[in-house]
Amino acid sequence: MKPLLKVLNNNKARTPPCWLMRQAGRYLPEYLELRSKNNNFLNFCLSPHLAAQATLQPLQRYNLDAAIIFSDILVIPYALGQKIEFIENKGPILEPLSQPEHLARLDWKGIERVTSHVCEAIDLVKAQLSPTTTLIGFAGASWTLACYMIEGHSSRDFNQAKAFAFRWPKAFQILLNQLAEITADYLIAQVNAGAEVLQLFDSWAGCVPSSHFYPWVIEPTRKIVQRVKESYPDVPIIGFPRRCGAWYKEFLMLTGVTALSLDDTLNLIWARQELGKQAVLQGALNPMMLVFGGLALRHEVERQLKILNTGPYIFNLGHGILPETPPAHVQNLIELIKNLTQNEEL
Ligand code: 1CP
């Protein structure tokens, strides 16, 4: 069995499998080169040959255990007909859903507009992947998608999204439910096409008020997991409710996810103890440590292995790789993990 799948099936590995969130992208010169010839980011994501090429680029450089299909969580609002643009050095800009009436603009049948392209990219990648590498499909969870769709751009706290939810709770609930439905369809299509593992990114779970963590994060995630499992009971699903602190425990118990991706602010000793020795955990290196490299990186990798590799564990970052990361540091990291775990230093 492939190393990543083995761990996701609850087996502890001596050397944990490793992949990095946002491993394809702007820190790689070959990605920048490919991207410079394609101005429009959405067209780039939705061109199966380009997406397949970008997916495979990190695998050509490094001995990583997984490929994550090159796309973006915001292809879903695009598929629903929301106006969206990716502006260089600024990020995504959407026409915000600022009133409940605006929800009527969304075309819930539009999902087909992206599914076929992403599935074709998955098919192309699968044909070129080494037999030990696992292909990961992904989507944004409902809360994080709703954040961008309502706010219209990135934010530290997504207060416009919260204001919408408090002012129009019914409309907000409908939005979360509908997003959960089509996200499940989208993920099922990715598994049909050949994705072997799924990751659900809830990047802004950390700014949900505690009073609403259950309806905004847990409940939509539980629905997505349940729907996917009705079609594919065995497909592992990794949940990433970033920066939700102690809520990680309820999230694991109540959503049905197979594994948890931990962020870089969580107390890892708490995590291994409270989530359990049998819990499949992924993470949680601070992305700046990979930028910095050197002794600080070595000490932190050692610490994380000591704490988390006591049970099923997948090495990863606590959030996406930063564009300023020197590509050589990724190579160093992979060697470091291997050396530290094979020499019985730990
Ligand atoms: O200039 C460019 O080439 C665009 C930069 C870029 C890239 C390379 C964006 C815009 N998205 C992506 C690819 C991407 N996005 C991938 C595939 C690459 C890989 O993992 O190897 C994935 C998995 C994502 C997921 C994603 N997009 C998330 C969830 C993970 C996370 O980092 O929290 C989020 C929040 C987005 C939105 C988004 N898309 C792009 C940017 C710059 C952002 C973040 C905006 C923000 O900071 O709020």
Residues whose N, C-alpha, C, O or C-beta is under 5 A from the ligand:
A	BS01	1CP	M21 R22 Q23 A24 G25 R26 R35 F41 I68 I69 F70 S71 D72 I73 G91 S154 F201 S203 G320
